[in-house]
């Protein structure tokens, strides 16, 4: 008769733990390698979600614009108005190649 050894619960736990740790490090290191040159994000990329969720990027662009202009207060109504105007501008096909930051600068300056 041959005997078959089965792993005990401790061995299974450790294997699973090592697998989870390896997976987390793999995911983290893969994400850490992604960089985005925000100055080159075009209207097309932004409004079609090619660089991520558009509302999140809208907040980022707003913070960038306000920081660049030394503005520490953000009016929520102004943000929503500027966001809507930027989104409408960027949805126009002829504006697809315009960098979002350039579009924001020209829209907010009006």
C-alpha positions in Angstrom: 0.0 0.0 0.0 1.2 3.5 -0.8 0.5 6.4 1.4 -0.6 9.7 0.1 0.2 12.8 2.2 -2.2 15.6 2.1 -1.2 19.1 3.0 -2.5 20.1 6.4 -4.5 23.3 7.0 -1.4 25.3 7.9 0.4 24.5 4.7 -2.7 25.4 2.6 -3.0 28.7 4.5 0.6 29.6 3.8 0.4 28.7 0.1 -2.7 30.8 -0.2 -1.1 33.6 1.7 2.0 33.6 -0.4 -0.2 33.5 -3.6 -2.1 36.5 -2.4 1.0 38.4 -1.5 2.6 37.6 -4.9 -0.6 38.7 -6.7 -0.7 42.0 -4.8 2.9 42.8 -5.5 2.3 42.0 -9.2 -0.6 44.3 -9.4 1.1 47.1 -7.5 4.3 46.9 -9.6 2.3 46.8 -12.8 0.3 49.9 -11.8 3.4 51.8 -10.6 4.8 51.6 -14.2 2.0 53.7 -15.7 2.6 57.4 -16.1 0.4 59.9 -18.0 1.6 63.2 -19.4 -1.5 65.2 -18.5 -0.6 68.0 -20.8 -1.1 65.7 -23.7 -4.5 64.3 -22.8 -6.8 65.3 -25.7 -10.5 66.0 -25.6 -11.2 62.8 -27.4 -9.3 60.7 -24.8 -11.0 62.5 -21.9 -14.6 62.6 -22.9 -14.5 59.0 -24.2 -12.9 57.7 -20.9 -9.7 56.5 -22.6 -7.6 57.7 -19.7 -10.1 56.9 -16.9 -13.3 58.2 -15.4 -14.0 61.7 -16.8 -15.4 63.2 -13.6 -12.3 62.2 -11.7 -10.1 63.8 -14.3 -12.4 66.8 -14.2 -11.6 67.2 -10.5 -7.9 66.8 -11.3 -8.0 69.4 -14.0 -9.9 71.8 -11.7 -7.3 71.4 -9.0 -4.5 71.9 -11.5 -6.0 75.0 -12.9 -6.8 76.5 -9.5 -3.3 75.7 -8.2 -1.6 77.2 -11.2 -3.6 80.4 -10.6 -3.0 80.4 -6.8 -6.7 80.0 -6.1 -7.4 78.2 -2.9 -11.2 78.3 -2.9 -13.3 76.4 -5.3 -16.9 77.3 -5.9 -18.9 74.1 -6.4 -21.3 75.8 -8.8 -18.4 77.3 -10.8 -16.8 73.8 -10.9 -20.0 72.3 -12.3 -20.5 75.0 -14.9 -16.8 74.8 -16.0 -17.0 71.0 -16.1 -20.2 71.1 -18.2 -18.7 73.7 -20.6 -15.5 71.7 -21.0 -17.4 68.4 -21.6 -19.6 70.1 -24.2 -16.5 71.6 -25.9 -14.6 68.3 -25.9 -17.6 66.3 -27.3 -17.4 68.4 -30.5 -15.5 66.2 -33.0 -13.5 69.1 -34.4 -12.1 69.6 -30.9 -11.0 66.0 -30.3 -7.3 66.8 -30.8 -7.3 69.8 -28.5 -5.4 69.2 -25.2 -7.9 69.3 -22.3 -5.7 71.7 -20.4 -5.6 74.1 -23.3 -9.4 73.9 -23.7 -9.9 74.5 -20.0 -7.6 77.5 -20.0 -9.5 79.1 -23.0 -13.0 78.3 -21.6 -12.4 79.5 -18.0 -10.7 82.7 -19.3 -13.9 83.7 -21.1 
